[in-house]
């Protein structure tokens, strides 16, 4: 009996092993590497513009620029209304094709028909200091990509009372109207500005409305 029981047990073990051997072990699918989501890259934009450049000098010599630097009329610098401070530009005089590199450290010009205001030294390098203005091509050397807030300068006055009068008139239509004093070597000026807008396009629409009020507004970057 013992031999029979042992034989039966041995046969059972063999059958179990054979049964397991006949079944394929299921493969576990490999987990693919899923990359972490990457936010879309906002491309830098090279700024290009063609327009009229003017220059400024003695009236602002030694005054603090919008960047906090001291203005040197004989140095090489530029003022622009909306480009970030510190932007380096290539500026070409389209009358004689002379070119220079300048860095923006100030705000202006506050005349709508002009695109750029250069230091006297930069105007000399470009060969138009004696004429006062020149038609130029402007191109940023690096891409421009940043968030900004823009305001609209409605007008500027030498008399504070005139600035206050315009401010009171504009406050009937616009929620935010304020006066920015600025002192030059020839006296103090009072700039009346409207709003704080998240895009230049929005500020331009407000400027268009102010034009209908008989003003000559310009869009400026709030630094």
Residue, then its C-alpha position, 0 to 999 in steps of 0.5 A: x500500500x505504501x508503494x502504491x500511495x507513493x506511486x500515485x503521489x509521484x504521478x500527481x506531481x508530474x501531472x501538475x508540473x506538465x499542466x503548468x508547463x503547458x500554460x504560457x506566462x502572460x506578458x506584462x505590458x511595459x509602461x511607456x515613458x510619458x513626458x511631463x507636460x511642457x508649457x508652450x514656448x512663447x517666441x521672442x519677437x524682434x521689434x522692427x519699425x521705420x519712422x522719424x527720429x529726433x534728438x534731445x540734449x541740453x534741456x535734459x542734461x544731467x537729469x534722471x532718465x526713466x531707467x534711473x540713470x543720469x542723462x548724458x547728451x553726449x553719450x549714446x542712448x535712446x528714448x522710446x515710448x513702449x519698448x522695455x528699458x534696456x532694449x538694445x537697438x540697431x538704428x540706421x539713418x535712411x538718408x545716409x545709411x549710417x548705423x549705430x547700436x543704442x540702448x533704451x534708457x528713457x521714455x519719449x518722444x511724446x510727439x506722435x509723429x516721431x518714433x525714437x528720440x536719441x541723445x545728441x551724441x547718437x544723432x551726431x553719430x548718425x549724421x543728423x544732429x544739424x537737421x534735428x530729425x531723420x527717417x530711421x529704421x529701428x530693429x531690436x538686436x534681441x527678441x522682445x518678450x515680456x508682460x507690460x502695462x500701458x498708459x495714454x499720455x493725453x497732454x503735457x503742460x507747463x502750467x499745473x492749473x491747465x493739467x488739473x483742468x484737463x484731468x477734471x474733464x477727462x475724469x468724467x469719461x475715464x476711471x483713472x486719470x493722473x498727473x505726472x510731474x517732470x522737471x527739466x532744465x527749462x522748467x517743470x512739466x505736468x503730464x496728464x495720463x489716462x489708465x493702466x492697460x494690459x496691452x498696447x492695443x487696448x491703450x491705442x483704442x483709448x488714444x483713438x477716443x482721446x483724439x476725438x476730444x481734440x487731443x494728440x495722445x501717445x501710448x507709453x509704457x508704465x515702468 
